[in-house]
Amino acid sequence: MPIISLVDFSKRDVIINLTTMFVVPATDKGIFFFNQNNVVGLRVKHAPSEEEDAYWTDKTYQENIEKIDQDIEFIKEHLNNSGLVVLYEMEIFNEINAMEKYAPKTVDYIFEILQRLKQKYSPKGFYNDQKETWL
């Protein structure tokens, strides 16, 4: 199944689509909104705060990557088992953009891994995937 990105979604979307995995930004302490079973986190910082010490730094780059990779593997497992994944990309990018000054190398990794994931599991059948010309 594919992974799709949304600018926003509601709690109703999450409740109605119980077999869909919704991916939101998370911290080492967990998800700080949408407390539902089908909502999972992509860890991007230590704590839900805007304070400097809430953010990861590149001093712990290897640890950061290991956490991100664990979360990505969980997402890929759902996709490989024919599950649909909705990526709350805008909110994830808001969080990692704020992290840019503390952990630019980690931010680059997150952007790269998300791009690869979206390419591998892109939705099929859109007009740009078809060979015919639209009139």
N, C-alpha and C positions, 0 to 999 in steps of 0.2 A: 504494500500500500504506500501511498505517498505521504510526504511531509508538506504541509502548507503553512504559510505565514499569514498572520492576521495582525492588523493594527490594534485591534481591541476585541474582546469578547466578554460576555456577561456570565454571571453565575448560572443563569438559566441555560445558556449554551452548554455549560459544563454538565449540568444536571440532566439535560435532555439527551446528550450524546455520551452515555456512560461507557461505551466501548472505545471512544476516542481518547487518546492521551493528549492532554494539554500541557505544554512545557512553558514554565514561567521562570523568571530569575529567582534564585534562592541563595541562601548563605550557608555557611558551615553549621549554623544553628537551625536550618530548615527553611521552609517556605513561609513567607509572611503575609500571604493572602490566598484566597480560594482554597480553603481547607476541605478538599474533596479527594476521594480515592483515585480518581482518574487525572488528577493534577500532580505533575511531578516537577521537580526543580532542576535547573541547570545552575550549579553553584558558581558564583562569580565574586564573592567576597566573604569576609569573616562574619559580619553582623549586619542587621537591618538598620543602618544608620548612615548619615552623611559625614560623620566624623572621619578624620584621616585614618585612625586606627581600625576602622571598620573594613577598610579595603585591603586586599592582598597587595603584596609588592613582588617585584621580580627577585627579591632576595630568597623567596620561597617558590621560585618558578617551577621546579620539579614537582613539588607537592601540589601546586596549583594545577599543573597539567594532569597529574594522577587523578585528582578529584574530577576535573572536567571529563577526562577519558572514561571514568566510571559512569558518570551521568550519561555520556554519549552512548556507551555500550548498552545501557538500560533502554535508551530510546531506540537504538538500532534493533534490539531484540524484539521490541513491540512492532516495529516496521517489518522485520523479517517474518513475523508471525501474522502477516496480513492486517496489521493494525494501522489505523490512520493516526497521524500525529499533527497537532496544531501547535505551531511555534509562535509564542507571544513575542515576536521579534522586536517590536518597538520598545517594549518595556525592558527586554534583555539588553538591547543596544543602549538604552538610556543609562542602565546600570554600568555597562562596561565603558561607555564614553566617559563617565565620571571617574572611572578607574585608570584612564589613560595616563594621567600624570604620575601615578604610583606604580603601575605595572604595565608599561607599554608592550613589552615582549609577550606577556600573558594575554593582553588584549588582542594582539596580532594572532596569537594561536587560536583564540576563541573565534575570531572572524573567519580564519582559515578553515577550522573544523566545521563550523556551521555552513560555510559555503560548500564544502565537499559533501556534507550530509544532504543539503538541499539539491545539489546536482545529481547525486546518486539516487535519491528518492523523489525526484520531481514528478508532479502529476503528469500523466500521459493523456493525449487526446485533445490538447488545446490547439488552437488554430496554427500556432507556430511549430507544432510537431507534425502537422499534416503536410503531405507533399503537394496536394492540390492547391490551386490558386483561388483565392476568394475574390468574388466580383463585387 
